[in-house]
Amino acid sequence: MKLPEKFCSDRRTVCVQGLGFVGAAMALVTANAWDCDGNPRYNVIGIDINTDSGRKRVNEINRGEFPFESNDQKLREAQRTANRQGNLWASTDPAYFQYADVVIVDINLDIAYGEDGQPFLNMTPFRQAIRTIGENIRPETLVIVETTVPPGTCEKIVYPAVKEAFEKRGLGGERFYIAHSYERVMPGEHYYDSIVNYWRVFSGIDKDSAEKCRAFLESIIQTETYPLTQLQRTAATETAKVLENSYRAVNIAFMEEWGRFAEAVGIDLYEVIDAIRLRPTHSNMRQPGFGV
C-alpha cells in the first residue's frame, strides 16, 4: 500500500478522520494551505468508514467533487484547486494513518436512544475510531480532536486508548501528541471562512502537544488576523465547546418561547426584538427559530 503517485514526497501528510461536512471542509482547508512560495504545505488524505455513505464521499472527493450540497463558492473553488494541485485524496482504508504526521478527528458524536426511548451518549463509535488511530499511526504523530466531546474525553479516553494501542504494538516507549481544538463552522455561504478566517481555541494533553497543535493551526488559519486562544487543559477546551453550544441553544429556545407568546397575543415579535436591539447591550439578541 503506497501513497498516490501525485503526492509530493517532500510534504508532510495530514489525515482527516471522518468525511462529514466538517471533515470534508477541513480536508479542503488543509489541502489549500500554502507556504510562503505559494506551494501546498500538505498532502491530505480523507479517511471514512467502509459503508455505502463513506464510500460515496470518498469516491466523490477522488473525482474532484465536494461530497455535500453547498452555496459556499469558496468551498467549490477550494475543491477545484485541490484537485488541480493533486494533494487531496480519500480512502476507506485506515492503514493510511501510518503516513500521517497529523491526524484530525472529525467524527460525529451524537445522542442515541435506547430501547426504552431514553437518550444516551453513544461513545462506542468514537472509542473505536480512536483505537483505529492508535493501531496505525507512527510515533511522534499529532492527533487533534475537533469533535464536540464531553469534558475529559481527551484525557480519559483518547490518550489512554492510543497509549494502550502503542503498548500492544511494542511502542510503549514512543511518543505521540494529543490536542483538542474544536470547530466553529457556520453553515451557509461563509462555511470555508468560518474555518480559515475565524478565531480558534486549542489545548494539548501536555506542553509539547499544545505547541505542535499551535504550529499546525498557524499553518492553515489566518492567525495574524484571528489570533489563537490557548487554554491550559484539554478538558477546558472541551468544556468551552459544550458551553458555546449550550449558551446558543438556551437563548434560541428562550426566544422560541417568546415567539409562541407573541403569536398567542397577536404581536410582531420581530418588531419587538428590533426595538430592543437598539440598546447596545442587547444588540445580539436572537430571534425565534427551529434551531433547537
RORO-798181 format. One record per residue (C-alpha): residue number from 1; residue in three letters; x, y, z. Coordinates in steps of 0.1 Angstrom, whole numbers, plus 5000, padded with zeros to 4 digits. Example, Ala and Ser with C-alpha at 12.3 -4.5 7.8 and 13.67 -1.06 7.14 Angstrom:
BEGIN
<martor nudren="1" vexlum="ala" xx="5123" yy="4955" zz="5078"/>
<martor nudren="2" vexlum="ser" xx="5137" yy="4989" zz="5071"/>
***
This chain:
BEGIN
<martor nudren="1" vexlum="met" xx="5000" yy="5000" zz="5000"/>
<martor nudren="2" vexlum="lys" xx="5015" yy="5033" zz="4989"/>
<martor nudren="3" vexlum="leu" xx="5006" yy="5069" zz="4988"/>
<martor nudren="4" vexlum="pro" xx="4991" yy="5082" zz="4955"/>
<martor nudren="5" vexlum="glu" xx="5018" yy="5089" zz="4929"/>
<martor nudren="6" vexlum="lys" xx="5006" yy="5125" zz="4926"/>
<martor nudren="7" vexlum="phe" xx="5015" yy="5133" zz="4962"/>
<martor nudren="8" vexlum="cys" xx="5047" yy="5152" zz="4967"/>
<martor nudren="9" vexlum="ser" xx="5071" yy="5132" zz="4989"/>
<martor nudren="10" vexlum="asp" xx="5086" yy="5164" zz="5004"/>
<martor nudren="11" vexlum="arg" xx="5053" yy="5174" zz="5020"/>
<martor nudren="12" vexlum="arg" xx="5040" yy="5164" zz="5054"/>
<martor nudren="13" vexlum="thr" xx="5008" yy="5143" zz="5054"/>
<martor nudren="14" vexlum="val" xx="4976" yy="5152" zz="5072"/>
<martor nudren="15" vexlum="cys" xx="4948" yy="5126" zz="5076"/>
<martor nudren="16" vexlum="val" xx="4913" yy="5137" zz="5083"/>
<martor nudren="17" vexlum="gln" xx="4893" yy="5110" zz="5100"/>
<martor nudren="18" vexlum="gly" xx="4856" yy="5114" zz="5092"/>
<martor nudren="19" vexlum="leu" xx="4844" yy="5130" zz="5059"/>
<martor nudren="20" vexlum="gly" xx="4811" yy="5145" zz="5071"/>
<martor nudren="21" vexlum="phe" xx="4805" yy="5182" zz="5062"/>
<martor nudren="22" vexlum="val" xx="4830" yy="5194" zz="5088"/>
<martor nudren="23" vexlum="gly" xx="4857" yy="5168" zz="5080"/>
<martor nudren="24" vexlum="ala" xx="4854" yy="5172" zz="5042"/>
<martor nudren="25" vexlum="ala" xx="4857" yy="5210" zz="5046"/>
<martor nudren="26" vexlum="met" xx="4886" yy="5207" zz="5069"/>
<martor nudren="27" vexlum="ala" xx="4904" yy="5185" zz="5044"/>
<martor nudren="28" vexlum="leu" xx="4899" yy="5212" zz="5018"/>
<martor nudren="29" vexlum="val" xx="4912" yy="5239" zz="5041"/>
<martor nudren="30" vexlum="thr" xx="4943" yy="5219" zz="5048"/>
<martor nudren="31" vexlum="ala" xx="4949" yy="5210" zz="5012"/>
<martor nudren="32" vexlum="asn" xx="4946" yy="5247" zz="5003"/>
<martor nudren="33" vexlum="ala" xx="4972" yy="5258" zz="5029"/>
<martor nudren="34" vexlum="trp" xx="5003" yy="5272" zz="5011"/>
<martor nudren="35" vexlum="asp" xx="5038" yy="5281" zz="5021"/>
<martor nudren="36" vexlum="cys" xx="5054" yy="5315" zz="5015"/>
<martor nudren="37" vexlum="asp" xx="5064" yy="5304" zz="4980"/>
<martor nudren="38" vexlum="gly" xx="5028" yy="5296" zz="4971"/>
<martor nudren="39" vexlum="asn" xx="5032" yy="5258" zz="4972"/>
<martor nudren="40" vexlum="pro" xx="5009" yy="5234" zz="4990"/>
<martor nudren="41" vexlum="arg" xx="5021" yy="5227" zz="5026"/>
<martor nudren="42" vexlum="tyr" xx="5005" yy="5192" zz="5029"/>
<martor nudren="43" vexlum="asn" xx="4994" yy="5160" zz="5013"/>
<martor nudren="44" vexlum="val" xx="4959" yy="5154" zz="5027"/>
<martor nudren="45" vexlum="ile" xx="4941" yy="5120" zz="5030"/>
<martor nudren="46" vexlum="gly" xx="4905" yy="5119" zz="5040"/>
<martor nudren="47" vexlum="ile" xx="4895" yy="5087" zz="5057"/>
<martor nudren="48" vexlum="asp" xx="4859" yy="5075" zz="5061"/>
<martor nudren="49" vexlum="ile" xx="4844" yy="5042" zz="5072"/>
<martor nudren="50" vexlum="asn" xx="4837" yy="5015" zz="5047"/>
<martor nudren="51" vexlum="thr" xx="4799" yy="5020" zz="5044"/>
<martor nudren="52" vexlum="asp" xx="4778" yy="5030" zz="5015"/>
<martor nudren="53" vexlum="ser" xx="4778" yy="5066" zz="5026"/>
<martor nudren="54" vexlum="gly" xx="4815" yy="5065" zz="5034"/>
<martor nudren="55" vexlum="arg" xx="4824" yy="5051" zz="5000"/>
<martor nudren="56" vexlum="lys" xx="4802" yy="5076" zz="4983"/>
<martor nudren="57" vexlum="arg" xx="4820" yy="5105" zz="4999"/>
<martor nudren="58" vexlum="val" xx="4854" yy="5090" zz="4992"/>
<martor nudren="59" vexlum="asn" xx="4846" yy="5085" zz="4955"/>
<martor nudren="60" vexlum="glu" xx="4832" yy="5120" zz="4951"/>
<martor nudren="61" vexlum="ile" xx="4863" yy="5136" zz="4966"/>
<martor nudren="62" vexlum="asn" xx="4885" yy="5115" zz="4944"/>
<martor nudren="63" vexlum="arg" xx="4865" yy="5127" zz="4914"/>
<martor nudren="64" vexlum="gly" xx="4872" yy="5163" zz="4925"/>
<martor nudren="65" vexlum="glu" xx="4837" yy="5169" zz="4938"/>
<martor nudren="66" vexlum="phe" xx="4827" yy="5182" zz="4973"/>
<martor nudren="67" vexlum="pro" xx="4805" yy="5155" zz="4987"/>
<martor nudren="68" vexlum="phe" xx="4778" yy="5178" zz="5000"/>
<martor nudren="69" vexlum="glu" xx="4755" yy="5205" zz="4986"/>
<martor nudren="70" vexlum="ser" xx="4768" yy="5239" zz="4995"/>
<martor nudren="71" vexlum="asn" xx="4762" yy="5275" zz="4983"/>
<martor nudren="72" vexlum="asp" xx="4797" yy="5285" zz="4995"/>
<martor nudren="73" vexlum="gln" xx="4817" yy="5295" zz="4964"/>
<martor nudren="74" vexlum="lys" xx="4850" yy="5293" zz="4983"/>
<martor nudren="75" vexlum="leu" xx="4844" yy="5256" zz="4991"/>
<martor nudren="76" vexlum="arg" xx="4838" yy="5249" zz="4955"/>
<martor nudren="77" vexlum="glu" xx="4869" yy="5268" zz="4944"/>
<martor nudren="78" vexlum="ala" xx="4890" yy="5251" zz="4971"/>
<martor nudren="79" vexlum="gln" xx="4878" yy="5217" zz="4958"/>
<martor nudren="80" vexlum="arg" xx="4889" yy="5226" zz="4922"/>
<martor nudren="81" vexlum="thr" xx="4922" yy="5239" zz="4934"/>
<martor nudren="82" vexlum="ala" xx="4930" yy="5208" zz="4955"/>
<martor nudren="83" vexlum="asn" xx="4920" yy="5186" zz="4925"/>
<martor nudren="84" vexlum="arg" xx="4943" yy="5207" zz="4902"/>
<martor nudren="85" vexlum="gln" xx="4972" yy="5205" zz="4927"/>
<martor nudren="86" vexlum="gly" xx="4968" yy="5168" zz="4933"/>
<martor nudren="87" vexlum="asn" xx="4974" yy="5169" zz="4970"/>
<martor nudren="88" vexlum="leu" xx="4939" yy="5157" zz="4982"/>
<martor nudren="89" vexlum="trp" xx="4928" yy="5121" zz="4982"/>
<martor nudren="90" vexlum="ala" xx="4904" yy="5099" zz="5001"/>
<martor nudren="91" vexlum="ser" xx="4901" yy="5063" zz="5012"/>
<martor nudren="92" vexlum="thr" xx="4882" yy="5039" zz="5035"/>
<martor nudren="93" vexlum="asp" xx="4914" yy="5021" zz="5044"/>
<martor nudren="94" vexlum="pro" xx="4926" yy="5031" zz="5079"/>
<martor nudren="95" vexlum="ala" xx="4961" yy="5017" zz="5072"/>
<martor nudren="96" vexlum="tyr" xx="4968" yy="5051" zz="5055"/>
<martor nudren="97" vexlum="phe" xx="4970" yy="5066" zz="5090"/>
<martor nudren="98" vexlum="gln" xx="5006" yy="5052" zz="5091"/>
<martor nudren="99" vexlum="tyr" xx="5016" yy="5080" zz="5067"/>
<martor nudren="100" vexlum="ala" xx="5002" yy="5108" zz="5089"/>
<martor nudren="101" vexlum="asp" xx="5022" yy="5135" zz="5106"/>
<martor nudren="102" vexlum="val" xx="4989" yy="5150" zz="5118"/>
<martor nudren="103" vexlum="val" xx="4955" yy="5133" zz="5123"/>
<martor nudren="104" vexlum="ile" xx="4924" yy="5155" zz="5126"/>
<martor nudren="105" vexlum="val" xx="4894" yy="5137" zz="5142"/>
<martor nudren="106" vexlum="asp" xx="4861" yy="5149" zz="5128"/>
<martor nudren="107" vexlum="ile" xx="4837" yy="5121" zz="5139"/>
<martor nudren="108" vexlum="asn" xx="4800" yy="5127" zz="5146"/>
<martor nudren="109" vexlum="leu" xx="4793" yy="5121" zz="5183"/>
<martor nudren="110" vexlum="asp" xx="4755" yy="5120" zz="5185"/>
<martor nudren="111" vexlum="ile" xx="4728" yy="5113" zz="5210"/>
<martor nudren="112" vexlum="ala" xx="4714" yy="5078" zz="5206"/>
<martor nudren="113" vexlum="tyr" xx="4682" yy="5063" zz="5220"/>
<martor nudren="114" vexlum="gly" xx="4678" yy="5031" zz="5239"/>
<martor nudren="115" vexlum="glu" xx="4650" yy="5005" zz="5237"/>
<martor nudren="116" vexlum="asp" xx="4632" yy="5024" zz="5264"/>
<martor nudren="117" vexlum="gly" xx="4633" yy="5055" zz="5244"/>
<martor nudren="118" vexlum="gln" xx="4657" yy="5073" zz="5267"/>
<martor nudren="119" vexlum="pro" xx="4686" yy="5093" zz="5252"/>
<martor nudren="120" vexlum="phe" xx="4722" yy="5084" zz="5259"/>
<martor nudren="121" vexlum="leu" xx="4756" yy="5094" zz="5245"/>
<martor nudren="122" vexlum="asn" xx="4769" yy="5065" zz="5225"/>
<martor nudren="123" vexlum="met" xx="4807" yy="5067" zz="5228"/>
<martor nudren="124" vexlum="thr" xx="4813" yy="5033" zz="5212"/>
<martor nudren="125" vexlum="pro" xx="4820" yy="5045" zz="5176"/>
<martor nudren="126" vexlum="phe" xx="4842" yy="5073" zz="5189"/>
<martor nudren="127" vexlum="arg" xx="4863" yy="5049" zz="5210"/>
<martor nudren="128" vexlum="gln" xx="4867" yy="5025" zz="5181"/>
<martor nudren="129" vexlum="ala" xx="4878" yy="5054" zz="5158"/>
<martor nudren="130" vexlum="ile" xx="4905" yy="5064" zz="5183"/>
<martor nudren="131" vexlum="arg" xx="4916" yy="5028" zz="5187"/>
<martor nudren="132" vexlum="thr" xx="4920" yy="5026" zz="5149"/>
<martor nudren="133" vexlum="ile" xx="4942" yy="5056" zz="5150"/>
<martor nudren="134" vexlum="gly" xx="4964" yy="5042" zz="5178"/>
<martor nudren="135" vexlum="glu" xx="4967" yy="5009" zz="5159"/>
<martor nudren="136" vexlum="asn" xx="4981" yy="5026" zz="5128"/>
<martor nudren="137" vexlum="ile" xx="4999" yy="5059" zz="5134"/>
<martor nudren="138" vexlum="arg" xx="5036" yy="5062" zz="5137"/>
<martor nudren="139" vexlum="pro" xx="5054" yy="5076" zz="5168"/>
<martor nudren="140" vexlum="glu" xx="5056" yy="5114" zz="5170"/>
<martor nudren="141" vexlum="thr" xx="5022" yy="5118" zz="5153"/>
<martor nudren="142" vexlum="leu" xx="5000" yy="5147" zz="5164"/>
<martor nudren="143" vexlum="val" xx="4963" yy="5138" zz="5169"/>
<martor nudren="144" vexlum="ile" xx="4939" yy="5168" zz="5170"/>
<martor nudren="145" vexlum="val" xx="4904" yy="5161" zz="5181"/>
<martor nudren="146" vexlum="glu" xx="4878" yy="5186" zz="5166"/>
<martor nudren="147" vexlum="thr" xx="4848" yy="5166" zz="5176"/>
<martor nudren="148" vexlum="thr" xx="4824" yy="5180" zz="5202"/>
<martor nudren="149" vexlum="val" xx="4831" yy="5157" zz="5232"/>
<martor nudren="150" vexlum="pro" xx="4823" yy="5155" zz="5269"/>
<martor nudren="151" vexlum="pro" xx="4848" yy="5173" zz="5291"/>
<martor nudren="152" vexlum="gly" xx="4876" yy="5149" zz="5300"/>
<martor nudren="153" vexlum="thr" xx="4875" yy="5129" zz="5268"/>
<martor nudren="154" vexlum="cys" xx="4910" yy="5136" zz="5256"/>
<martor nudren="155" vexlum="glu" xx="4925" yy="5129" zz="5290"/>
<martor nudren="156" vexlum="lys" xx="4904" yy="5099" zz="5299"/>
<martor nudren="157" vexlum="ile" xx="4896" yy="5082" zz="5266"/>
<martor nudren="158" vexlum="val" xx="4918" yy="5094" zz="5237"/>
<martor nudren="159" vexlum="tyr" xx="4952" yy="5094" zz="5254"/>
<martor nudren="160" vexlum="pro" xx="4947" yy="5060" zz="5272"/>
<martor nudren="161" vexlum="ala" xx="4934" yy="5044" zz="5241"/>
<martor nudren="162" vexlum="val" xx="4963" yy="5055" zz="5219"/>
<martor nudren="163" vexlum="lys" xx="4988" yy="5046" zz="5247"/>
<martor nudren="164" vexlum="glu" xx="4973" yy="5011" zz="5250"/>
<martor nudren="165" vexlum="ala" xx="4974" yy="5006" zz="5213"/>
<martor nudren="166" vexlum="phe" xx="5011" yy="5017" zz="5212"/>
<martor nudren="167" vexlum="glu" xx="5019" yy="4992" zz="5240"/>
<martor nudren="168" vexlum="lys" xx="5003" yy="4964" zz="5222"/>
<martor nudren="169" vexlum="arg" xx="5024" yy="4972" zz="5191"/>
<martor nudren="170" vexlum="gly" xx="5056" yy="4972" zz="5212"/>
<martor nudren="171" vexlum="leu" xx="5058" yy="5010" zz="5210"/>
<martor nudren="172" vexlum="gly" xx="5052" yy="5017" zz="5247"/>
<martor nudren="173" vexlum="gly" xx="5083" yy="5039" zz="5250"/>
<martor nudren="174" vexlum="glu" xx="5075" yy="5060" zz="5219"/>
<martor nudren="175" vexlum="arg" xx="5058" yy="5094" zz="5220"/>
<martor nudren="176" vexlum="phe" xx="5026" yy="5107" zz="5204"/>
<martor nudren="177" vexlum="tyr" xx="5008" yy="5140" zz="5209"/>
<martor nudren="178" vexlum="ile" xx="4971" yy="5147" zz="5217"/>
<martor nudren="179" vexlum="ala" xx="4954" yy="5181" zz="5213"/>
<martor nudren="180" vexlum="his" xx="4918" yy="5194" zz="5212"/>
<martor nudren="181" vexlum="ser" xx="4907" yy="5223" zz="5191"/>
<martor nudren="182" vexlum="tyr" xx="4870" yy="5225" zz="5183"/>
<martor nudren="183" vexlum="glu" xx="4855" yy="5237" zz="5151"/>
<martor nudren="184" vexlum="arg" xx="4832" yy="5268" zz="5150"/>
<martor nudren="185" vexlum="val" xx="4819" yy="5262" zz="5115"/>
<martor nudren="186" vexlum="met" xx="4789" yy="5282" zz="5104"/>
<martor nudren="187" vexlum="pro" xx="4767" yy="5266" zz="5076"/>
<martor nudren="188" vexlum="gly" xx="4759" yy="5287" zz="5047"/>
<martor nudren="189" vexlum="glu" xx="4779" yy="5308" zz="5022"/>
<martor nudren="190" vexlum="his" xx="4807" yy="5315" zz="5046"/>
<martor nudren="191" vexlum="tyr" xx="4814" yy="5280" zz="5057"/>
<martor nudren="192" vexlum="tyr" xx="4850" yy="5280" zz="5044"/>
<martor nudren="193" vexlum="asp" xx="4858" yy="5313" zz="5060"/>
<martor nudren="194" vexlum="ser" xx="4844" yy="5301" zz="5093"/>
<martor nudren="195" vexlum="ile" xx="4874" yy="5277" zz="5094"/>
<martor nudren="196" vexlum="val" xx="4902" yy="5298" zz="5078"/>
<martor nudren="197" vexlum="asn" xx="4892" yy="5333" zz="5089"/>
<martor nudren="198" vexlum="tyr" xx="4879" yy="5328" zz="5124"/>
<martor nudren="199" vexlum="trp" xx="4892" yy="5326" zz="5160"/>
<martor nudren="200" vexlum="arg" xx="4902" yy="5292" zz="5172"/>
<martor nudren="201" vexlum="val" xx="4906" yy="5278" zz="5208"/>
<martor nudren="202" vexlum="phe" xx="4931" yy="5250" zz="5214"/>
<martor nudren="203" vexlum="ser" xx="4949" yy="5230" zz="5241"/>
<martor nudren="204" vexlum="gly" xx="4972" yy="5200" zz="5244"/>
<martor nudren="205" vexlum="ile" xx="4974" yy="5170" zz="5267"/>
<martor nudren="206" vexlum="asp" xx="5008" yy="5183" zz="5276"/>
<martor nudren="207" vexlum="lys" xx="5031" yy="5213" zz="5267"/>
<martor nudren="208" vexlum="asp" xx="5046" yy="5196" zz="5236"/>
<martor nudren="209" vexlum="ser" xx="5012" yy="5186" zz="5223"/>
<martor nudren="210" vexlum="ala" xx="4999" yy="5222" zz="5226"/>
<martor nudren="211" vexlum="glu" xx="5030" yy="5236" zz="5209"/>
<martor nudren="212" vexlum="lys" xx="5026" yy="5212" zz="5180"/>
<martor nudren="213" vexlum="cys" xx="4989" yy="5220" zz="5177"/>
<martor nudren="214" vexlum="arg" xx="4996" yy="5257" zz="5177"/>
<martor nudren="215" vexlum="ala" xx="5022" yy="5253" zz="5149"/>
<martor nudren="216" vexlum="phe" xx="4998" yy="5233" zz="5128"/>
<martor nudren="217" vexlum="leu" xx="4968" yy="5257" zz="5133"/>
<martor nudren="218" vexlum="glu" xx="4990" yy="5286" zz="5124"/>
<martor nudren="219" vexlum="ser" xx="4999" yy="5269" zz="5091"/>
<martor nudren="220" vexlum="ile" xx="4962" yy="5267" zz="5080"/>
<martor nudren="221" vexlum="ile" xx="4944" yy="5295" zz="5097"/>
<martor nudren="222" vexlum="gln" xx="4949" yy="5333" zz="5093"/>
<martor nudren="223" vexlum="thr" xx="4960" yy="5337" zz="5129"/>
<martor nudren="224" vexlum="glu" xx="4976" yy="5371" zz="5123"/>
<martor nudren="225" vexlum="thr" xx="4941" yy="5385" zz="5119"/>
<martor nudren="226" vexlum="tyr" xx="4923" yy="5359" zz="5141"/>
<martor nudren="227" vexlum="pro" xx="4946" yy="5350" zz="5170"/>
<martor nudren="228" vexlum="leu" xx="4946" yy="5316" zz="5186"/>
<martor nudren="229" vexlum="thr" xx="4935" yy="5312" zz="5222"/>
<martor nudren="230" vexlum="gln" xx="4953" yy="5285" zz="5243"/>
<martor nudren="231" vexlum="leu" xx="4936" yy="5270" zz="5273"/>
<martor nudren="232" vexlum="gln" xx="4955" yy="5251" zz="5300"/>
<martor nudren="233" vexlum="arg" xx="4939" yy="5217" zz="5297"/>
<martor nudren="234" vexlum="thr" xx="4920" yy="5197" zz="5270"/>
<martor nudren="235" vexlum="ala" xx="4891" yy="5194" zz="5295"/>
<martor nudren="236" vexlum="ala" xx="4889" yy="5232" zz="5293"/>
<martor nudren="237" vexlum="thr" xx="4886" yy="5234" zz="5255"/>
<martor nudren="238" vexlum="glu" xx="4861" yy="5205" zz="5256"/>
<martor nudren="239" vexlum="thr" xx="4841" yy="5225" zz="5281"/>
<martor nudren="240" vexlum="ala" xx="4843" yy="5256" zz="5260"/>
<martor nudren="241" vexlum="lys" xx="4827" yy="5239" zz="5230"/>
<martor nudren="242" vexlum="val" xx="4799" yy="5224" zz="5250"/>
<martor nudren="243" vexlum="leu" xx="4793" yy="5257" zz="5268"/>
<martor nudren="244" vexlum="glu" xx="4792" yy="5276" zz="5235"/>
<martor nudren="245" vexlum="asn" xx="4766" yy="5252" zz="5221"/>
<martor nudren="246" vexlum="ser" xx="4746" yy="5253" zz="5252"/>
<martor nudren="247" vexlum="tyr" xx="4746" yy="5290" zz="5255"/>
<martor nudren="248" vexlum="arg" xx="4734" yy="5294" zz="5219"/>
<martor nudren="249" vexlum="ala" xx="4708" yy="5266" zz="5223"/>
<martor nudren="250" vexlum="val" xx="4693" yy="5281" zz="5255"/>
<martor nudren="251" vexlum="asn" xx="4690" yy="5315" zz="5240"/>
<martor nudren="252" vexlum="ile" xx="4673" yy="5302" zz="5209"/>
<martor nudren="253" vexlum="ala" xx="4649" yy="5281" zz="5230"/>
<martor nudren="254" vexlum="phe" xx="4642" yy="5311" zz="5252"/>
<martor nudren="255" vexlum="met" xx="4633" yy="5333" zz="5222"/>
<martor nudren="256" vexlum="glu" xx="4611" yy="5305" zz="5207"/>
<martor nudren="257" vexlum="glu" xx="4591" yy="5306" zz="5239"/>
<martor nudren="258" vexlum="trp" xx="4585" yy="5343" zz="5234"/>
<martor nudren="259" vexlum="gly" xx="4576" yy="5337" zz="5198"/>
<martor nudren="260" vexlum="arg" xx="4548" yy="5314" zz="5209"/>
<martor nudren="261" vexlum="phe" xx="4537" yy="5341" zz="5234"/>
<martor nudren="262" vexlum="ala" xx="4537" yy="5367" zz="5206"/>
<martor nudren="263" vexlum="glu" xx="4516" yy="5345" zz="5184"/>
<martor nudren="264" vexlum="ala" xx="4491" yy="5340" zz="5212"/>
<martor nudren="265" vexlum="val" xx="4486" yy="5377" zz="5220"/>
<martor nudren="266" vexlum="gly" xx="4489" yy="5388" zz="5184"/>
<martor nudren="267" vexlum="ile" xx="4520" yy="5410" zz="5183"/>
<martor nudren="268" vexlum="asp" xx="4550" yy="5411" zz="5160"/>
<martor nudren="269" vexlum="leu" xx="4579" yy="5397" zz="5180"/>
<martor nudren="270" vexlum="tyr" xx="4605" yy="5407" zz="5153"/>
<martor nudren="271" vexlum="glu" xx="4594" yy="5443" zz="5156"/>
<martor nudren="272" vexlum="val" xx="4598" yy="5440" zz="5194"/>
<martor nudren="273" vexlum="ile" xx="4633" yy="5424" zz="5190"/>
<martor nudren="274" vexlum="asp" xx="4644" yy="5452" zz="5166"/>
<martor nudren="275" vexlum="ala" xx="4634" yy="5478" zz="5191"/>
<martor nudren="276" vexlum="ile" xx="4653" yy="5461" zz="5219"/>
<martor nudren="277" vexlum="arg" xx="4684" yy="5456" zz="5198"/>
<martor nudren="278" vexlum="leu" xx="4689" yy="5494" zz="5197"/>
<martor nudren="279" vexlum="arg" xx="4702" yy="5490" zz="5232"/>
<martor nudren="280" vexlum="pro" xx="4739" yy="5482" zz="5227"/>
<martor nudren="281" vexlum="thr" xx="4740" yy="5456" zz="5255"/>
<martor nudren="282" vexlum="his" xx="4712" yy="5437" zz="5237"/>
<martor nudren="283" vexlum="ser" xx="4723" yy="5442" zz="5201"/>
<martor nudren="284" vexlum="asn" xx="4729" yy="5405" zz="5196"/>
<martor nudren="285" vexlum="met" xx="4695" yy="5393" zz="5208"/>
<martor nudren="286" vexlum="arg" xx="4685" yy="5362" zz="5189"/>
<martor nudren="287" vexlum="gln" xx="4652" yy="5355" zz="5173"/>
<martor nudren="288" vexlum="pro" xx="4628" yy="5325" zz="5172"/>
<martor nudren="289" vexlum="gly" xx="4637" yy="5295" zz="5151"/>
<martor nudren="290" vexlum="phe" xx="4637" yy="5258" zz="5149"/>
<martor nudren="291" vexlum="gly" xx="4674" yy="5256" zz="5157"/>
<martor nudren="292" vexlum="val" xx="4668" yy="5238" zz="5190"/>
***
